[in-house]
Amino acid sequence: MAFQAGGQRSALRPVPESPEAQAYLRDYAALVEAVPFPSVVLDRRWDVVLTNTAFTSLFRGVGPHPTAMPGDNFLRFVLFHPDAGTVLGEHESSWCLPMLAHFAAALERHGHDHGLQAIRREIAQDPIMEAAYRQGLPHWIRAVGERAVAQDGAVRPLLHPDPRWGATECRVVDETPATLREVGCTRLTLVLRELRRDRPRTRGARQGAAHLRVVPATED
């Protein structure tokens, strides 16, 4: 059983099959939907289990992609979707590298997971993304320290399609209850913040992994 804002997904995600777990997720879906900010429940592969209407609205302008839609797998969206930079401000430094850091940590903990291994192969097939993962990521983590892998509390720029928000920021809040954590899921809410008037209102360029610029292709 898996859900998405607006109803059940056509391709079901593997989640616990017990009646108690299913009932919990049904009720939790109602809770997620009631939140006014974009909110998403992910499994350890970043496959999307639940989203709310606000999450769907945030990504409504994203074009189709066979494997990297934000409502399917959020990690693949950040890394591989050419439209990611049109919603995720400062895409490379604020979203791509932190997600690569989280992925590296997950792969270290769950190296046997076939889903994570598949994502690793996708990274390896992209020369620029592979250079970012192997050379750029360690350099970046050394430069920014432990906050590189801190997810809860991170403030990141967003480019919201709703002009009432426009170029703004969100605080990433991890609000995963114990029951959800027990089934291997994480809930993240992007708490939108009021527009900072000193921040340039520029939209991200439509670019994919081949245009990563914040990490070196090789190390000296």
N, C-alpha and C positions, 0 to 999 in steps of 0.2 A: 504494500500500500504506500502510495506517495501522493503528494498534493502539490498544486500550484494555485496561485491566485486565480479565481474564476472557475475552479473545478479540478477534477482529477486529471493527472497527466495521462497522455496516451501510452507512453512507455514507462512502465512502472519501475521504480527503483527498489532494489532489495533492501527490505527493512524487516525487523522482527515480526514474526507471523502470529505471535500469541494474541488472543483477544484483548488482553489488558494493554499491550503495547499499541495495538490498532486503535483502541478506544482513547488512549492517551494522546496519540497523534491527531486524531480527529478533533479532540477538544483543544489541543495545542494549536491546530490550524486556525481555529476561531480566534484564539488569543493573538496570534501573529497578524491576522487580518485586521484586528481592531487597532493596531498600532499605526499612527499617521506617518511614520517615517519608513523608508525602505528597510525591510527585514527579510532575512533568508535563513533557512536551516540547511546545513550542508553535512554530508557524511565525510569520512576521512579522506575520500578521493576528490572532494570538492564537488561531487554530484549533488544537484539541488534536490532536496526532499520537500521543502515547503517554501513558498514565497507569499508576499502579500501584494495588494493592488499597488501600493506605493513603490514597491520594487519593480513591478512590471512597468509602471509609468516612467520610472527613471530611465529605463532602457528601451522605451517604445520606438525611438528613432534608429535603433541598431538594425542593420541589414541582415539578411539571412546568411547562415554559415553552416556547413554540414556537421561540424563537431564542436563548435566553440560558441554556442549561444549562451547568454548569461543565465537563462532559465534552465539550462541543462547541466553545464559544468562551469563553475565560476572561475576556476583556475585556468582552464583552457580559454575562456573568454578573455581574461586579462592578458594571457601570453600570446594568443594566436589570432584573435579577431581583429581585422583591420580597422574596425570602427571603435575599438576600445578607447582610443584617445579622444574621441568626440564626447565621451561621458566622464571618463576618469581623468581629471586634470593632472598635469605633470605625470603623465602615464608611466614613464620609464622609472623615474626615481621614487615616486610616491606609491605606485601600485605594483609595477612589474617586479622590481628587485625585492621588495618585501615578500611578495607571493613566492618568488623563487626561493627565498630564504626559508619560508614555511614549508615549501615542498621538499627542500633538501632535508629539513629536520624530520618530516613525515617519512621520507624514504629511508632515513637512517633507522627510524623506529619500526617501520613496517616494510622492510625491503622485499618481503615475500609477496606483497600484495600485487596481483596482476594488473589492477587498474592503475596503480602508481607506476608500475613498470612500463605500462603502455604510454603514459605521459612522458616518462623519461626517454623513451624511444622517439617520441615526437620532438622533444627538445633536441635530441642528438641529430635528427634529420634536418634541422634548421641550423646552418653554420653560424649565423649571428647569435641566435639564442643559445647555442651550445657554447660559444665563446663567452657569452654573458654568464652562463651557469658555471663554467669551469674556471675562467680567469677573472671576470669582472665581479662576480658575486663575492668571492673571498676578500677581494680588495675592498669592496663596498662595506662588508660587515666589519672589517678591521677599522675602516674610517669612521663609521657611525656608532660602533659599539653594540651593546646588548639591545638597544632600542630597535635595532634592525629586525629582530624577531618578535618584538612586542606588538601584539595585535590589538588587544583591549586598550582603549584610550588614545590610539593613534588618531591624529587629525590630518585629513587628506583632502585635497581639492577635488571638487566635482563640477561638472558642467551640466546643469539640469535643463532638460528640454522645456520645462515650464518657465516662462519668463518671469514669474514671480520669484523664482529662485535664481535662475541664470547661473553665472559663475559664482560659486559659493564654496563652502567647505563642509565636511561632515566629520563627526567624531565616531570612530568605529567602536561600538560597545559590544563586548562579548557578554551575552546574558543567557548562558546555557545552564539550565537547572540540572540537578543531579540525575534525575530520571532520563533526561535527554542525553546526557553524557554517557550514561550506562549503555545506551543503544548505539554509541559511537558517533553521535551527531553533535554539531556545534551550531548555535544560533548567533548570528551577527546582525546588529541593527546599525544603520548609517544615520546618525542623528544630524539632521541638516542644521546648519548654523546660519545666522543672519549674514548677509553679504557684507564683507569688509570693503568699505569704499576706497581704501588705498590699494586694493588688489586689482590689477588690470583685468578687464572683462574680455579675455581672449579665449577663443575656442581652440581645442586641440586639433591638430591636423589629422586627417585620416591616414594612419600609417600602421603598419604591422611590425612584426618582430624584426624584419629586415632593415628597419630604420632605427634600431636602438643606437643611441649616441652616448649614453651616460656611463658606459663601461668600455674599457679598452678591448679591442679584438685580440690583442696579445699583450703579454707582460714583458717589460724590459728585463 
